[in-house]
Amino acid sequence: MADAPPIHPLRQRMIEDMTLRGLNSASQKTYLRAVRACCSHLRRRPEELTAACASSCG
């Protein structure tokens, strides 16, 4: 079986932060999906997002 691709450090950090805050796995998946959709909409990578960019996705 092939090794799973490595998790980007930013994604890992987000998952760790959400876990520390007590979010369940379904909520974490929803937040990660929302970030992915926002990045797609803005045509930017997650590390390129700013607070101003993110607020335009909501």
C-alpha positions as CSV (number, residue, x, y, z in Angstrom):
1,M,0.0,0.0,0.0
2,A,1.3,3.5,-0.9
3,D,2.0,6.0,1.8
4,A,-0.6,8.7,2.3
5,P,0.5,12.1,1.1
6,P,1.8,14.3,3.8
7,I,-0.5,16.8,5.5
8,H,0.4,20.5,4.9
9,P,1.6,22.1,8.1
10,L,-1.1,24.8,7.9
11,R,-3.8,22.1,7.7
12,Q,-2.3,20.1,10.5
13,R,-2.1,23.3,12.7
14,M,-5.8,24.0,11.9
15,I,-6.8,20.5,12.9
16,E,-4.8,20.6,16.1
17,D,-6.3,24.0,17.0
18,M,-9.8,22.7,16.4
19,T,-9.1,19.6,18.5
20,L,-7.8,21.7,21.4
21,R,-11.0,23.7,21.2
22,G,-13.1,20.5,21.5
23,L,-14.6,20.5,18.0
24,N,-15.8,17.1,16.9
25,S,-14.6,15.5,13.7
26,A,-17.7,16.4,11.7
27,S,-17.3,20.1,12.6
28,Q,-13.6,19.9,11.7
29,K,-14.4,18.5,8.3
30,T,-17.0,21.3,7.8
31,Y,-14.5,24.0,8.6
32,L,-11.8,22.4,6.4
33,R,-14.3,22.2,3.6
34,A,-15.2,25.8,4.0
35,V,-11.6,26.9,3.8
36,R,-11.1,24.8,0.7
37,A,-14.2,26.4,-0.9
38,C,-13.1,29.9,0.0
39,C,-9.6,29.3,-1.5
40,S,-11.2,27.9,-4.6
41,H,-13.6,30.9,-4.9
42,L,-10.7,33.4,-4.4
43,R,-8.3,31.3,-6.5
44,R,-5.7,31.6,-3.7
45,R,-3.7,29.1,-1.7
46,P,-4.6,28.8,2.1
47,E,-1.3,30.4,3.1
48,E,-2.1,33.4,0.9
49,L,-5.5,34.2,2.6
50,T,-5.8,37.2,4.8
51,A,-8.6,38.2,7.2
52,A,-9.9,40.6,4.6
53,C,-9.9,37.8,1.9
54,A,-11.6,35.4,4.3
55,S,-14.3,37.8,5.2
56,S,-15.3,38.2,1.6
57,C,-16.1,34.4,1.4
58,G,-18.8,34.6,4.1
